[in-house]
Amino acid sequence: MLLDLKLVVRLQEIDNRLAELAREIASLPKHIAEIQKKLGTHERKLDADRAALAANQKERKKCEADIPLQDQKISKLKDQMLTAKTNEQYGAFQHEIEFCQAETRKLEDRILELMAESEPLEKNVKAAEAALKEEKAQVDAEKALARERTAVDQKAASELQTERAGVAKEITPATCQQYERVRKGRKGIAVAEVVDGRCTVCYMVLRPQYFQDVKRTETILFCESCQRILYFNPPQSFDDLANASDGTRVELGD
């Protein structure tokens, strides 16, 4: 295979891997943001449950504190009844006492309602706290993993950039310019393998004579449809496969 063609094939492999690494590096912060957002939603739900429980407990304490006040009023009214001089005064005190007793019953009923409401609230809060604790630990672990993965990807990308610069220097300037031109115009894919007489990127069938020219690899040739640089890997022979199984490395396209 023509040296320039071998080099642009390797350059394409490097660029493909660099693109993969770039996508992965960019996706990790987005993933962390998504799980952090989900965690924030759960934290707000827990805050709402805690607020509902706190409001329940506050009202219950108020009701419990109001009952003795009503008892004090009743006791005071009963003492005042003893000083009543007319039936009308006595009846008025009796009416006030009944009113206070009714208020006490309302308070007691409300306390029972609040106690019944507090049970599921307390269960929700405890369950949410346990789940949130576990989720926070998971998020922290994923953040640490993302940082580690990003560092590995960045190191790999740096090494590939170094290799890319070396490969690009070995390619003749004209071929390198052609590669970059096609790559920019074809969404990063400038090189395409030909298999069974067909470009494996745009799937157009090559003219028979043109396919033979590509197989000879005597010059840089482009797909007549998508304009990508074409290369051909001849199939391995049975002897090549036998050598490969014995541990002998087989180079294709030499």
KAZIGI-V277550 format. One record per backbone hydrogen bond with DSSP energy under -0.5 kcal/mol. CO is the residue of the C=O (numbers start at 1). NH is the residue of the N-H. E is the energy in kcal/mol with one decimal. If there is no record, write none. Layout:
CO/NH/E ; CO/NH/E
//
This chain:
2/6/-2.5 ; 3/7/-2.4 ; 4/8/-2.3 ; 5/9/-2.1 ; 6/10/-2.0 ; 7/11/-2.6 ; 8/12/-2.4 ; 9/13/-2.0 ; 10/14/-2.4 ; 11/15/-2.6 ; 12/16/-2.7 ; 13/17/-2.1 ; 14/18/-2.7 ; 15/19/-2.2 ; 16/20/-2.0 ; 17/21/-2.6 ; 18/22/-2.4 ; 19/23/-2.3 ; 20/24/-2.3 ; 21/25/-2.9 ; 22/26/-2.2 ; 23/27/-2.0 ; 24/28/-1.7 ; 25/29/-0.8 ; 26/30/-0.8 ; 27/31/-2.5 ; 28/32/-2.4 ; 29/33/-2.5 ; 30/34/-2.1 ; 31/35/-2.3 ; 32/36/-2.3 ; 33/37/-2.2 ; 34/38/-2.2 ; 35/39/-2.2 ; 36/40/-2.4 ; 37/41/-2.0 ; 38/42/-1.9 ; 39/43/-2.3 ; 40/44/-2.3 ; 41/45/-1.9 ; 42/46/-2.3 ; 43/47/-2.4 ; 44/48/-2.1 ; 45/49/-2.2 ; 46/50/-2.7 ; 47/51/-2.4 ; 48/52/-2.3 ; 49/53/-2.3 ; 50/54/-2.8 ; 51/55/-2.5 ; 52/56/-2.0 ; 53/57/-2.6 ; 54/58/-2.4 ; 55/59/-2.4 ; 56/60/-2.3 ; 57/61/-2.4 ; 58/62/-2.0 ; 59/63/-2.6 ; 60/64/-2.6 ; 61/65/-2.0 ; 62/66/-2.0 ; 63/67/-1.4 ; 64/68/-0.7 ; 65/69/-0.8 ; 66/70/-2.1 ; 67/71/-2.4 ; 68/72/-2.5 ; 69/73/-2.0 ; 70/74/-2.5 ; 71/75/-2.7 ; 72/76/-2.4 ; 73/77/-2.8 ; 74/78/-2.5 ; 75/79/-1.8 ; 76/80/-2.0 ; 77/81/-1.9 ; 78/82/-0.9 ; 80/83/-1.3 ; 81/84/-1.5 ; 86/90/-2.1 ; 87/91/-2.7 ; 88/92/-2.1 ; 89/93/-2.2 ; 90/94/-2.4 ; 91/95/-2.4 ; 92/96/-2.2 ; 93/97/-2.4 ; 94/98/-2.2 ; 95/99/-2.2 ; 96/100/-2.5 ; 97/101/-2.5 ; 98/102/-2.4 ; 99/103/-2.2 ; 100/104/-2.2 ; 101/105/-2.2 ; 102/106/-2.2 ; 103/107/-2.4 ; 104/108/-2.5 ; 105/109/-2.6 ; 106/110/-2.5 ; 107/111/-2.3 ; 108/112/-1.9 ; 109/113/-2.1 ; 110/114/-2.7 ; 111/115/-2.3 ; 112/116/-2.1 ; 113/117/-2.4 ; 114/118/-2.1 ; 115/119/-1.1 ; 116/120/-0.7 ; 117/121/-1.2 ; 118/122/-3.0 ; 119/123/-2.1 ; 120/124/-2.7 ; 121/125/-2.4 ; 122/126/-2.5 ; 123/127/-2.7 ; 124/128/-2.7 ; 125/129/-2.6 ; 126/130/-2.2 ; 127/131/-2.5 ; 128/132/-2.8 ; 129/133/-2.2 ; 130/134/-1.9 ; 131/135/-2.6 ; 132/136/-2.9 ; 133/137/-1.8 ; 134/138/-2.1 ; 135/139/-2.9 ; 136/140/-2.7 ; 137/141/-2.1 ; 138/142/-2.6 ; 139/143/-2.5 ; 140/144/-2.3 ; 141/145/-2.4 ; 142/146/-2.5 ; 143/147/-2.4 ; 144/148/-2.3 ; 145/149/-2.9 ; 146/150/-2.7 ; 147/151/-2.1 ; 148/152/-2.3 ; 149/153/-2.9 ; 150/154/-2.8 ; 151/155/-2.0 ; 152/156/-2.5 ; 153/157/-2.8 ; 154/158/-2.2 ; 155/159/-2.2 ; 156/160/-2.4 ; 157/161/-2.4 ; 158/162/-1.9 ; 159/163/-2.3 ; 160/164/-3.2 ; 161/165/-2.3 ; 162/166/-1.8 ; 163/167/-2.6 ; 164/168/-3.1 ; 165/169/-1.6 ; 166/170/-1.0 ; 167/170/-0.7 ; 167/171/-0.9 ; 172/176/-2.5 ; 173/177/-2.5 ; 174/178/-2.1 ; 175/179/-2.6 ; 176/180/-2.5 ; 177/181/-2.4 ; 178/182/-2.5 ; 179/183/-2.7 ; 180/184/-2.2 ; 181/185/-1.5 ; 182/186/-1.3 ; 183/188/-2.9 ; 184/187/-0.5 ; 186/189/-1.9 ; 188/190/-0.7 ; 190/229/-3.2 ; 192/231/-1.7 ; 193/195/-0.6 ; 193/200/-2.3 ; 195/198/-1.2 ; 197/206/-3.0 ; 198/195/-2.3 ; 199/203/-1.6 ; 204/199/-2.5 ; 207/211/-2.9 ; 208/212/-1.9 ; 209/213/-1.9 ; 210/214/-2.3 ; 211/215/-2.2 ; 212/216/-1.6 ; 213/217/-1.1 ; 213/218/-0.6 ; 214/217/-0.5 ; 217/2/-0.6 ; 221/230/-2.8 ; 223/227/-1.7 ; 228/223/-3.0 ; 229/192/-3.1 ; 231/194/-2.6 ; 232/234/-0.7 ; 237/241/-2.2 ; 238/242/-2.2 ; 239/243/-2.4 ; 240/244/-2.4 ; 241/245/-2.1 ; 242/246/-1.1 ; 243/248/-2.7 ; 244/247/-1.4 ; 249/251/-0.5 ; 250/252/-0.5 ; 251/254/-0.6
//
